[in-house]
Amino acid sequence: MKTKVATGLLCAAALTGSVATGVAHAGTSNAAATSCYAQAATPFYKNGTVYATGHAYCTPWADVEITVTITADGAFEGDTETGVIAAPHISDTAAAPNRSGNQKWCTLVRGNYYTNGKTYPISDSACESSTAF
């Protein structure tokens, strides 16, 4: 059975630090450039369920959306999506029931951010380093 869990989380705190290399930049000379990037967290196990969390970080705020997908051995197990949200940070978590045996669980994050009438894709992925769940 495939499970979809949406736990959209907004973080309105100001971001500090630098933007990841390879991030798309948009803007004009008269406005501050907007940049966003996706970040996938390594899946984790808790109480019989495997959770996959994905994030999008933007500087400054941007309209951004992400879809977080959880896979086991490359097969789709569930996903969730945020819809478009104006924020500096959004998160969402997909979940799937664990099953017996060893699987390689992965988090896939795909999304878009919108600025100056243009759409920019963002993505990231992370997999567990062992199949110990």
N, C-alpha and C positions, 0 to 999 in steps of 0.2 A: 504494500500500500504506500502510495506516495503522499507525503505530507507537505503542506505549505504553511509556514508560520510567518506572519508579518509583525515585526516589532520595530517599526520605523522610529528612529530616534533623532531628534534635532539637537544640535549643540550650537548655541548662539554665542559661545565664547569666541573672542578674537583669536585668530591663529597667529602663532609665532613661528619663526624658523624660515627655511628656504623652501622653494618649490622644487619638486623632483625633476631631475634631468629628463629631457625628452617630452615634456609637457607642452601641449599646444598653447600658444599665446594669441590673444586677439586684442584689438583696441586701435586707437588712433593716437596721433601725437598730442591731441588735445585732451585725452582722457587716460586714466590709469588703465594699464593692460589688465585683463582678466585672465586668470589661469586656473585650471582645475586638474586634479588627478584622482584616479581610483586607487584604492588599497584593499586588498583581500587579506583577511586574517586566516591563519591556519585553522582548519576545522577542529572542534573539541568535542569530547564525549562527556555527557552528564546524565545520569539516571535513565539509561537505556536509549538516549537520543543523541544524535550527532548534529552539531550546530555549525553553520557556516555564516560568518558575518563579513559584510563588505561596507566600505566607506567611500565617500567622495569628499574631497577637501577643495575649497575654492578661495582664491584671494583676488580681489575682495569678494563679497557676496556675489552669487550668481544663481540663475535659474538652472537647476541641475536635477537629473533623475538617474537612478540606477536600478538594475535588476541583479539580484544575487541568486546564483544557482549552486546547488550542492550536488556533487556526483560521487559515485562509488565505483571504482574500477572503470572510470570513464563513462558510466551510464548515468543518465539523468535520474535524480532522486527527488527533486523538488526545487521550487524557486519562489521568489517574492519580489515585488517591485514597489518603489516608493511613489511613483508619479512625480510630476515636476514640483520642486520646492525651492523657494528662494532662501538660501542659507549659506554660511561658510562651511558647514559640515553636516552631512547626512549619513545615516547608517541604516542597515536593514539586515535581518537574519533569516536565513532559510534553515529548515530542520528536516531530518529524516530519522526514522527509527533505525537503531543499530540492528544488525542481524548476526547470527553466528558465523564464524569463519573470519578470515582476515580480508579486509577490503582497503583499498587506497582511496581515502576521502579527499575531495578537493573543493575549494571555494572559487567560483568564477564571478567576477564583477564586470558588468558592462553597463555603459550609460552614455549620456550626452549632457553637455552644458551648452547654454544658449547665451550669446552676447552679441551686441551690435547687429542683430538680425541674422546671425550665422549660427550653425550647429557644429559642435566639436565633439568627436567621440572620445571616450576614456575607457580603459579596461585594465584589469589586473587579475592574477590568479595566484593561489597558494595551495599546496598540498601537504598533508601530513608527511613527516619524514620516515615514519615506520607504519606498519599495518598492525598496530597493537590494540586496537579497540576491541 
